[in-house]
Amino acid sequence: MNAQELVDGFDEAIRSNQISVYYQPQINHCTGRMVGAEALMRWQHPVYGMQYPSHFVPVLEEHDLIFRADLHVFENVCRFLKSRLDAQFPIVPISVNMSRYDVYRHDYVEQIEKLRAQYGVPVKYLKIEITESSAVGGMELMSRIVDRLHALGYVVEMDDFGSGYSSLNILKDLKIDVIKLDMHFLNGEIGGRGGIILSSVSQMAKWLGTPLIAEGVETMEQADYMKSIGCYYIQGHLYARAMPVDAFREKLKKIEHEPMQPAMKLNNAINAGNFWNPDSMETLIFSHFVGAALLFSYEEGKIDILRVNEKYIREIGMNMSETDLLRADPWQALDEDNHKIYENTIKRAIASGEEEVCETWRDLHSHCCGNDRICVRSHLRVIGTAQNQHLIYVMVQNITAEKKHYISLYDSEKRFKYASEQANVYAWEYIIATKQMRPCFRCMRDLGLPAVLENYPESAIAMGLFPPDYADLYRDWHRQIASGVRHLEAIIPMTVGRIPFHVRYTTEFDENDKPLKAYGSATLVVDKQEKDKD
């Protein structure tokens, strides 16, 4: 058919439904379930056979007929959805294309909304696709159109993302709900430079909270590659070609359905997207008002560090630059046991939705400082989730000095054991911030104490280690220690036998002269007459 024949035959094509709708399913490659479909225009000419959009759409655009063709398609989709809903048959949302000619020359939005209302189809079953090229040269108008569609409840998709010259500007200025990537971008090559760009687009889409659909996927290799970079939704010949409505009805019967999920669900308590805004409160807090902190993404065992603050660089970095830290593989610093501890803590944080804490040893290397082994206490919390990817916020402390001191005490435990048995001395360590008490070997053996007592001293008082009439005195001691008292001592009866002990406390302070922990001891007070008998 030549252009004139297309134009001359257009009215009849609309009346006799020669211009009809074909449907191409959109599939979640992870589950095999259908999440939606795209409505595609086809022209089945009684003489010349099937005409594809690439042949007749430019002609219709040139003669200002595409508006009527697009409304014809939209009405057919509404009619199809209405029939499915009335029969209570399963259905998925359908995406319908909107030409730039529709909005530049006509009141397209008002017309489709009139049709939707006429057929009584809920707006959640209809999506509007705009092309990247349609926004070029008319951003202000297109932005108003997108806002209008959103106000009416429509989901707006950007088709052919990356095919034009202003992709990032358009994505920045238009509030798009779904991005569609054409696999022709790869030019047949899996990976390479095109693959790197696609991977970056996938990450960007997650941060925008925008689902990504790979369009034109023809091979399992392509689908698996897109899945590997976080794009799970697939449209293309691999799963199904565009098909007439009767075939699509059968497809809907055979394939299970599921809703399309947002790319990144962020924790309501914090706007994670604002970490990239230098003037945001999140960035201000991250950079200045918290301790050493970092932000990383975790997906199936892989960690990518996204941001670190200056305190993290000073605390952990060994004079490494921020660039060095961002490029480094975090797992390299952890041996097998510490890797397992840290990853298990990440998994607990994902499962619980709460802050989880761990302590891990790390082997670090920098060009200027050489090698070092440090111990880090990490407080991890999930602040965003995108399918299998999780955004983790971490506050860290370098506790190497504390751990080495504890290890030194632990290493001397055998010597201390024998010495304390002879001297009738019990000893323990009290951590002020956590109210944890760590007793010596003799305390555990003679008094039946666990390796760590939580909520000290209340737990010890409840166990009967301190008589009720001395409980308030002992509680007050711990309040004084927390306020910065450096030394306390007194003779206190202990256990149900009210055996007198000389109890001493010495407080340790951090570099800011704030109380960190206290070391306690209890020495048996021996009666002088009993001593003379010996």
C-alpha positions, 0 to 999 in steps of 0.5 A: 500500500502506498501513502495515498491508499492508506489515507483513502482507506483509513475511514473504512479501516476504522469502521470495519475494525481493520485497524485492531488491537494486538496484545503483548504480555509483560512477564516477571522473569523471576516468577513467570507471571504476567504483570501487564500487557501492551496494546499495539496497533495493527492494520489487517487490510483485506487486499494487502494483508497485515500492515505494521505500525512502522509502515502506516503510522508515519502516514497517519501522523502526517495527515493528522489521522493518528489521533483517531487511530489512537482513540480507536485503540483505546476504546477497543482496550476499554471494551475488552477490559469491560467484557473481562470485568463483567464476566469476572475473568482475570485481567492485567493492566493494559498499556496504551500508546499516546502519540505526541500528535495526540497532545500537541493538536488535540485534547487526547486526555479528556477524550480517553477519560471520557471513553474510560468513564463511558465503559466504566473501567477502573483507571488502575487497569489502564496505563498510558505510554509516552515516547521519549521523543514526544517530550523533546521540544515540548517539555512544559506541555508534556509535563502538564499532560503527565500531571493531568494523567496522574491527577486522573489516576493513570500510571504513565510509562516512558517508552523507548528510553535511551533512544533520544538525546535528552534521556536524563533531562526528560527523566528528571523533569517528567514524573514517570511511573515506569521506564521501558528499555528497548533491547536494541540498545545492546546491538546484539551484545550482552554486557560491554559498554551498552551493558554497563549503561543499562546496569546504571539505568537499572540502579537509577530506576531503583532509586527513583522508585520506578519499575523497569521493563525490558522491551524487545527481549528475544533470547534467554541470555538477554532476559537473564542478563537483565535480571542480573542487573535488577530488571525483572520485567520482560516484554518480547518474543522470548515469552510471547509475540503480540497477539490478537485479542482471542489468543490473548484471552487464552494466554490470560487463562494459562499464565498466573498474574501478579501486580508490578512492584515499585523498584525501591520501597523506602522506609517512611522514617527517612527519605533515602533519596535525600542522601544525594541532595547536599542541602537536605536534612538527611545529608546534614545529619549523615555528614555532621551529626552522627558518628562514622556512617556509611550507606550500601546496597546489598543483593544476594551476597553482593555489597556496593558502598554508595556513600561514606561520611568523613567520620567514617573515613577518619575512623576506618579509612587508614588515610584512604580517600573516599574514592578508594573506599567506594571502589573497594570490595568490602568483603576483602577485608573480612576473613571467612568467619567475620564475613559470615558474622556480618552477612548474617547480621545483614540478613537479620536486619532484613528479616526484622526491620530493626537495628541489628548489631555485630562486631567484626575484625577487618584486615585493612591495607592502605598505601601510606599506612600499610596493614592493620587489623581493626575491630568494628562494631556495626549498627545496621538498619534497612531503609529501602528494599527493591525486590532482592536488593536492600539499602542498608544504613550503618553506623560504625565504631572502631572498638579495636582498643576496647577489644584488645584490652578485653582479649588481654584480660581474657588471655590472662584469665587462667593466671587471674583464676589462680590468683583470685582463688588465693586472694578471694577476689571477684572481678567484673567489667561493667559497660555503661552504655549497654548496662552489660556486666561481664564477670570473671571466671570465678564469678561464673563458677562460684555464683553461677553467673552467665558470661554476660549479665544484661540490665546490670545491676538490676539482674544481679539484685534480682538474683539475690547477689545484693541484699534488699537493704543495700540494693538502692545503694548499689543502684546509686553507685551505677548512676554515679558511675554513669555521671562520671564518678571516677572511684567508689568503694565500700564494704557491702554484704553479698549473697543470701549469707550476707558475707562482707566484701570490700567492693571497689569500682574504677571508671574508664573514660573515652577520648572525650572524657565521657565514662565508657566502662567501669571495672569492679572487684569484690574482695572477701573481708576476713574476720581478724579472729578467724585470721589469727586462728589460721 
